[in-house]
Amino acid sequence: GDHRDLHRLIRRQRQMCIRDSIAPGVSIYSTYKGGKYKKMSGTSMACPHVAGLAAMAAAAGNDTPDKVKESLKKAARDLGLAPEKQGFGLIDAAKIK
Protein backbone atom coordinates (compact mmCIF):
# COMPACT_ATOMS: atom_id res chain seq x y z
CA GLY A 1 0.00 0.00 0.00
CA ASP A 2 0.89 3.65 0.43
CA HIS A 3 3.26 2.97 3.35
CA ARG A 4 5.39 0.53 1.33
CA ASP A 5 5.39 2.84 -1.68
CA LEU A 6 6.60 5.72 0.47
CA HIS A 7 9.42 3.67 1.93
CA ARG A 8 10.42 2.42 -1.52
CA LEU A 9 10.73 6.01 -2.70
CA ILE A 10 12.69 6.96 0.41
CA ARG A 11 15.15 4.12 -0.11
CA ARG A 12 15.77 5.46 -3.60
CA GLN A 13 16.08 8.93 -2.03
CA ARG A 14 14.22 10.58 -4.85
CA GLN A 15 11.85 12.82 -2.90
CA MET A 16 12.68 16.45 -2.90
CA CYS A 17 13.65 18.08 0.38
CA ILE A 18 12.20 21.57 0.49
CA ARG A 19 14.35 23.45 3.00
CA ASP A 20 12.77 22.18 6.24
CA SER A 21 10.50 19.35 5.18
CA ILE A 22 10.10 16.58 2.65
CA ALA A 23 7.33 16.44 0.06
CA PRO A 24 6.35 14.28 -2.90
CA GLY A 25 8.40 15.37 -5.89
CA VAL A 26 8.80 12.29 -8.08
CA SER A 27 6.47 11.26 -10.89
CA ILE A 28 3.79 13.81 -9.97
CA TYR A 29 0.93 13.86 -12.46
CA SER A 30 0.57 17.52 -13.35
CA THR A 31 -0.82 19.87 -15.95
CA TYR A 32 1.37 20.46 -18.97
CA LYS A 33 1.36 22.86 -21.88
CA GLY A 34 -1.18 22.37 -24.61
CA GLY A 35 -3.90 21.30 -22.16
CA LYS A 36 -2.17 18.00 -21.49
CA TYR A 37 -1.04 16.14 -18.39
CA LYS A 38 2.36 14.65 -17.73
CA LYS A 39 4.30 12.98 -14.92
CA MET A 40 7.12 15.26 -13.82
CA SER A 41 9.70 15.33 -11.04
CA GLY A 42 11.65 17.97 -9.16
CA THR A 43 11.27 20.79 -6.70
CA SER A 44 8.70 22.40 -9.02
CA MET A 45 6.45 19.46 -8.19
CA ALA A 46 7.25 19.34 -4.46
CA CYS A 47 6.93 23.07 -3.70
CA PRO A 48 3.17 23.28 -4.34
CA HIS A 49 2.59 20.53 -1.77
CA VAL A 50 4.49 22.48 0.89
CA ALA A 51 2.89 25.80 -0.13
CA GLY A 52 -0.57 24.26 0.25
CA LEU A 53 0.32 22.88 3.67
CA ALA A 54 1.66 26.28 4.73
CA ALA A 55 -1.61 27.87 3.58
CA MET A 56 -3.53 25.34 5.69
CA ALA A 57 -1.37 26.23 8.71
CA ALA A 58 -2.00 29.96 8.15
CA ALA A 59 -5.74 29.35 7.78
CA ALA A 60 -5.66 27.50 11.11
CA GLY A 61 -4.65 30.76 12.81
CA ASN A 62 -0.86 30.70 12.63
CA ASP A 63 -0.34 34.36 11.80
CA THR A 64 3.43 34.65 11.47
CA PRO A 65 5.99 32.74 9.40
CA ASP A 66 7.50 31.31 12.60
CA LYS A 67 4.09 30.07 13.78
CA VAL A 68 3.39 28.49 10.38
CA LYS A 69 6.76 26.75 10.44
CA GLU A 70 6.18 25.48 13.98
CA SER A 71 2.73 24.18 13.02
CA LEU A 72 4.19 22.29 10.06
CA LYS A 73 7.00 20.95 12.22
CA LYS A 74 4.53 19.63 14.82
CA ALA A 75 2.49 17.97 12.04
CA ALA A 76 5.53 16.26 10.51
CA ARG A 77 6.46 12.61 10.81
CA ASP A 78 10.12 11.65 11.11
CA LEU A 79 10.97 9.23 8.31
CA GLY A 80 14.23 8.08 9.84
CA LEU A 81 16.43 9.88 7.32
CA ALA A 82 19.27 12.23 8.11
CA PRO A 83 18.00 15.78 8.82
CA GLU A 84 19.68 17.11 5.67
CA LYS A 85 17.62 14.62 3.64
CA GLN A 86 14.22 15.13 5.31
CA GLY A 87 14.27 18.37 7.32
CA PHE A 88 11.77 17.82 10.08
CA GLY A 89 9.96 15.12 8.08
CA LEU A 90 6.86 14.47 6.02
CA ILE A 91 4.01 16.83 6.95
CA ASP A 92 0.66 15.19 7.70
CA ALA A 93 -2.05 17.62 6.59
CA ALA A 94 -4.56 16.09 9.01
CA LYS A 95 -2.33 17.08 11.96
CA ILE A 96 -1.95 20.75 11.06
CA LYS A 97 -3.28 23.01 13.83
Phi, psi and chi 1 to 4 in degrees:
 res  aa     phi    psi   chi1   chi2   chi3   chi4
   1 GLY       - -159.0      -      -      -      -
   2 ASP   -59.2  -40.4  -67.8  -23.5      -      -
   3 HIS   -61.0  -46.4 -173.0   62.1      -      -
   4 ARG   -66.1  -40.3  -76.3 -172.7  -62.8 -113.2
   5 ASP   -61.2  -42.6  -67.4  -19.4      -      -
   6 LEU   -60.9  -47.4  176.6   61.5      -      -
   7 HIS   -66.1  -33.5  -77.6  -74.8      -      -
   8 ARG   -62.5  -43.7 -173.5  177.3  -46.5  113.7
   9 LEU   -65.7  -38.8  -72.3  172.1      -      -
  10 ILE   -63.3  -45.1  -69.3  167.6      -      -
  11 ARG   -57.7  -35.9  -80.2 -167.7  -59.1  -85.5
  12 ARG   -80.3   -9.2  -69.0 -171.7  -58.2 -164.6
  13 GLN    52.0   49.7  -63.8 -177.4   14.2      -
  14 ARG  -111.2    4.0  -68.8  173.3   56.3 -173.8
  15 GLN   -73.4  163.4  -75.4   88.9   -4.3      -
  16 MET  -103.7  124.9  -60.2  -66.8  141.6      -
  17 CYS   -86.4  121.1 -173.7      -      -      -
  18 ILE  -103.9   90.9  -53.9  -61.3      -      -
  19 ARG    54.3  -74.6 -169.9  166.0  163.8   91.7
  20 ASP  -115.3   -1.3  -68.2  -43.6      -      -
  21 SER  -145.2  177.0   64.6      -      -      -
  22 ILE  -120.6  141.0 -165.3  167.6      -      -
  23 ALA  -142.5  157.1      -      -      -      -
  24 PRO   -58.2  132.2  -20.7   31.1      -      -
  25 GLY  -147.4   11.0      -      -      -      -
  26 VAL  -120.7  129.3  177.0      -      -      -
  27 SER    53.3   49.7  -63.4      -      -      -
  28 ILE   -88.4  123.7  -56.6  -61.8      -      -
  29 TYR   -73.6  116.3 -162.5   58.9      -      -
  30 SER  -138.4  165.8 -175.9      -      -      -
  31 THR   -67.2  153.2   55.0      -      -      -
  32 TYR  -142.5  160.8 -165.5   69.9      -      -
  33 LYS   -56.7  153.6   58.0 -173.6  168.1 -174.8
  34 GLY    77.9   18.6      -      -      -      -
  35 GLY    72.4   20.1      -      -      -      -
  36 LYS  -103.7  176.2  -62.5 -177.7 -178.8 -176.8
  37 TYR  -125.3  149.8  -66.2   88.8      -      -
  38 LYS  -154.9  147.5  179.4  179.4  177.0 -179.8
  39 LYS   -82.5  127.5  -76.9 -171.7  177.1 -179.0
  40 MET  -134.6  161.6  -63.2 -174.1  -74.5      -
  41 SER  -133.6  154.6  -61.2      -      -      -
  42 GLY   130.6  178.8      -      -      -      -
  43 THR   -64.1  -26.6   54.1      -      -      -
  44 SER   -65.0  -21.4  -66.0      -      -      -
  45 MET   -91.3  -32.3  -62.2  -64.6  101.5      -
  46 ALA   -80.0  -36.7      -      -      -      -
  47 CYS   -57.9  -41.5  -73.3      -      -      -
  48 PRO   -61.4  -32.6  -25.2   35.3      -      -
  49 HIS   -61.8  -47.9  -72.0   91.6      -      -
  50 VAL   -68.5  -39.1  177.3      -      -      -
  51 ALA   -62.0  -40.9      -      -      -      -
  52 GLY   -64.7  -41.2      -      -      -      -
  53 LEU   -65.4  -39.2  -66.6  165.2      -      -
  54 ALA   -64.6  -38.3      -      -      -      -
  55 ALA   -64.3  -39.1      -      -      -      -
  56 MET   -62.7  -41.7  -72.2  177.4   65.2      -
  57 ALA   -64.4  -41.7      -      -      -      -
  58 ALA   -65.4  -40.6      -      -      -      -
  59 ALA   -65.8  -24.8      -      -      -      -
  60 ALA   -79.6    1.8      -      -      -      -
  61 GLY   107.9    2.5      -      -      -      -
  62 ASN   -80.7  104.6  -62.5  -72.6      -      -
  63 ASP  -100.7   11.1   57.9   -1.5      -      -
  64 THR  -136.4  157.5   67.9      -      -      -
  65 PRO   -55.7  -39.5  -28.6   37.0      -      -
  66 ASP   -64.6  -39.3  -74.1  -20.0      -      -
  67 LYS   -68.1  -38.9  -72.3 -179.9 -177.8  178.2
  68 VAL   -61.8  -47.8  167.8      -      -      -
  69 LYS   -60.0  -43.2 -176.1  175.9  178.6  177.9
  70 GLU   -64.9  -38.7 -172.6   61.5   26.7      -
  71 SER   -62.0  -44.7  173.2      -      -      -
  72 LEU   -65.1  -40.2  -62.3  178.4      -      -
  73 LYS   -61.9  -43.6 -174.4  174.8 -177.0  177.4
  74 LYS   -66.8  -27.1  -72.8  178.9  179.8  176.9
  75 ALA   -88.7   -2.8      -      -      -      -
  76 ALA   -86.4  151.0      -      -      -      -
  77 ARG  -112.2  126.3  177.7  169.4   45.1  115.6
  78 ASP   -66.8  129.2 -173.9  -32.1      -      -
  79 LEU   -99.8    3.4  -60.5  175.5      -      -
  80 GLY    81.3   13.7      -      -      -      -
  81 LEU   -95.0  165.4  -61.3  172.5      -      -
  82 ALA   -62.4  145.6      -      -      -      -
  83 PRO   -52.9  -35.2  -26.2   34.6      -      -
  84 GLU   -71.1  -13.3   63.3  -88.3    9.7      -
  85 LYS   -97.1  -25.1  -62.0 -119.6 -173.7 -130.2
  86 GLN  -128.9   -3.5   73.0  167.2   15.1      -
  87 GLY    60.0 -131.2      -      -      -      -
  88 PHE   -93.0    4.7   43.8   71.8      -      -
  89 GLY   119.8 -165.7      -      -      -      -
  90 LEU   -91.6  122.2 -179.3   67.1      -      -
  91 ILE   -79.0  129.6  -58.9  163.0      -      -
  92 ASP   -96.6  110.5 -177.4  -17.7      -      -
  93 ALA   -57.6  -33.8      -      -      -      -
  94 ALA   -67.7  -17.2      -      -      -      -
  95 LYS   -98.6    0.2  -67.1 -177.2  178.6  177.6
  96 ILE   -71.4  128.2  -68.2  174.8      -      -
  97 LYS  -129.8      -  -64.8  179.3 -177.1  174.6
